[in-house]
């Protein structure tokens, strides 16, 4: 029904943004990555939306990229996965990495989401495995394994997980080995202090 919304950001919360369109303010729930990527209050934004209808309320979810919206919609088709859990899954990693984990049947990535156990992760993989296409899935899951090791090493050194994730995301694709990725992420964290 509502595919996209474009307007001015007039407010933000921990898990939502308020977008004003012609005097009407829409509360749009979103994931942490989208909240980080969208501009500050007063700026114009365009979000691709999903309208979730329940008996007693309507909830609007929005994302900066259509690919994120498509994965969110697919996750909501899985039995036992609602919008809040789907947002939690989207916060675990990038959309392409989550898709690669599903294709490569890597349940351990999905279980990093609060409230997702092994059985639920396996159900997500079983129901979505054939619906997702991503040519470079194997290479992405190998990179994810390395990045998880980098993340664990850096949090073990006392860095906050949120800072570590941002630093790991900033590592360029040209840095391929564990040592290279760890060194680059450590430099990024050192500069941030």
C-alpha atoms as one frame of an Amber mdcrd trajectory, in Angstrom:
protein
   0.000   0.000   0.000   2.722   2.513   0.989   5.917   1.770  -0.924   8.024
   4.806  -0.154   7.895   8.012   1.851   9.806  11.198   1.123   9.822  14.175
   3.418  11.608  16.147   6.100  12.934  14.525   9.278  11.273  16.262  12.227
  12.155  13.836  15.022  14.081  10.703  15.944  14.070   8.027  18.599  16.134
   4.962  19.362  14.277   2.801  16.859  12.266   5.237  14.759  12.285   8.461
  12.794   9.433  10.945  12.268   9.086  12.118   8.663   6.807  15.064   7.870
   4.943  15.038   4.572   2.690  18.012   3.885   2.007  18.660   7.566   1.495
  14.984   8.429   4.156  13.389  10.657   4.709   9.665  10.129   6.465   7.591
  12.784   8.575   5.085  10.850  10.328   2.291  12.736  13.691   1.269  11.320
  16.931  -0.570  11.982  20.047   0.936  13.583  21.979   1.042  10.282  19.300
   3.157   8.584  19.170   5.489  11.590  22.952   5.972  11.351  22.830   6.583
   7.594  19.976   9.066   7.405  20.704  12.723   7.924  19.932  14.872  10.913
  16.635  16.501  11.859  15.507  19.012   9.251  17.025  17.153   6.290  15.058
  15.483   3.522  14.929  11.678   3.409  13.364   8.948   1.284  12.524   5.605
   2.884  11.165   2.428   1.300   8.306   1.262   3.500   6.421  -1.748   4.766
   3.012  -1.316   6.413   2.426  -3.899   9.143  -1.252  -4.330   9.991  -2.441
  -5.771  13.293  -5.935  -5.831  14.728  -5.317  -2.923  17.073  -2.691  -0.844
  15.242  -0.817  -0.006  12.077   2.992   0.199  12.121   5.163   1.641   9.367
   8.719   0.356   8.838  11.151   2.093   6.535  14.629   1.567   5.067  17.028
   3.583   2.964  17.590   0.815   0.372  15.032  -1.331  -1.441  17.228  -4.395
  -0.890  16.838  -3.980   2.888  13.066  -3.664   2.499  12.931  -6.860   0.411
  14.898  -8.852   3.009  12.722  -7.401   5.806   9.580  -8.486   3.926  10.998
 -11.980   3.361  11.924 -12.348   7.036   8.356 -11.426   7.996   7.017 -14.353
   5.947   8.807 -16.845   8.227   6.588 -18.314  10.944   7.429 -16.817  14.340
   9.310 -13.823  12.919   7.607 -10.471  13.337   8.783  -6.996  12.421  10.681
  -6.379  15.684  12.650  -9.619  15.322  13.283  -8.884  11.638  14.723  -5.481
  12.627  16.975  -7.258  15.121  18.248  -9.561  12.381  18.953  -6.577  10.113
  21.064  -5.042  12.890  23.356  -8.083  13.068  25.219  -7.367   9.818  24.866
  -5.926   6.321  21.990  -7.098   4.136  24.314  -8.903   1.722  26.073 -10.700
   4.604  22.756 -11.818   6.116  21.623 -13.068   2.701  24.946 -14.884   2.242
  24.560 -16.509   5.671  21.103 -17.783   4.697  22.348 -19.110   1.340  25.375
 -20.786   2.929  23.204 -22.139   5.774  25.178 -20.343   8.504  22.724 -20.278
  11.420  25.335 -18.940  13.862  25.140 -15.470  12.300  21.371 -15.302  12.802
  21.589 -16.528  16.407  23.504 -13.346  17.272  20.085 -11.651  17.225  18.402
 -11.355  20.609  15.516 -13.826  20.808  16.703 -16.031  17.915  17.773 -19.515
  18.897  19.262 -22.252  16.746  15.866 -23.737  15.780  14.441 -20.380  14.686
  17.619 -19.576  12.726  17.388 -22.940  10.973  13.700 -22.301  10.164  14.636
 -18.945   8.589  17.316 -20.673   6.507  14.975 -23.493   5.483  12.157 -21.147
   4.404  14.286 -18.479   2.681  17.219 -20.454   1.261  15.690 -20.971  -2.190
  14.200 -17.469  -2.382  17.461 -15.536  -2.058  19.965 -15.186  -4.893  23.454
 -13.805  -4.298  26.313 -14.877  -6.591  29.168 -14.099  -4.177  27.678 -15.753
  -1.072  30.632 -18.084  -0.355  33.195 -15.251  -0.448  30.998 -13.103   1.791
  30.618 -15.808   4.433  34.391 -16.342   4.472  34.871 -12.587   5.011  32.200
 -12.650   7.741  34.126 -15.374   9.586  37.270 -13.244   9.509  35.357 -10.129
  10.569  33.787 -12.017  13.483  37.285 -13.011  14.660  38.428  -9.374  14.340
  35.361  -8.229  16.286  35.962 -10.737  19.081  39.666  -9.821  19.308  38.926
  -6.097  19.553  36.114  -6.464  22.100  38.507  -8.673  24.070  40.880  -5.691
  24.158  38.142  -3.606  25.807  36.631  -1.732  22.858  32.835  -1.330  22.800
  31.075  -3.683  20.379  29.256  -0.801  18.651  32.556   0.996  17.946  34.174
  -2.247  16.825  31.368  -2.992  14.339  31.705   0.462  12.790  35.492   0.025
  12.531  35.147  -3.427  10.938  32.574  -2.095   8.439  35.072   0.633   7.476
  37.761  -1.889   6.501  38.123  -1.834   2.687  37.584  -4.979   0.611  41.246
  -4.870  -0.453  42.237  -5.912   3.091  41.514  -9.638   2.924  43.475 -11.517
   5.603  42.680 -11.599   9.302  45.873  -9.686  10.110  45.211  -6.971   7.510
  41.602  -6.476   8.597  42.530  -6.453  12.290  45.330  -3.925  11.753  43.086
  -1.574   9.733  40.224  -1.779  12.266  42.644  -1.132  15.142  44.001   1.965
  13.349  40.442   3.215  12.850  39.647   2.725  16.535  42.882   4.432  17.603
  42.078   7.502  15.476  38.576   7.703  16.979  39.914   8.161  20.533
